[in-house]
Amino acid sequence: MVGAYIIIDWAGTAVYIYGSGSKNSYNVTTNQGDAVLGEGNIGGLLFSQTGLEYGLHTVKLAVIEGEVSISGAIITVGMGESG
């Protein structure tokens, strides 16, 4: 549905969003200042961002045309003391 979106907030270092959608049917905005047009379903992966500094992060995936389906997300989190 055009105008629909999903927001994921987490504390960690990476995020992977899985589902289906065609190229340019969605965009992704992060709290890192990145805004990217969707690359489409590449092996089920719609978007990923890795190598982030550990901390609080937000990612928003918004549908801009056509259909996009989200099947799941994986986030990398930190637990306990480092080392």
Order of alpha helices (4+ residues) and beta strands (2+ residues): beta-beta-beta-beta-beta-beta
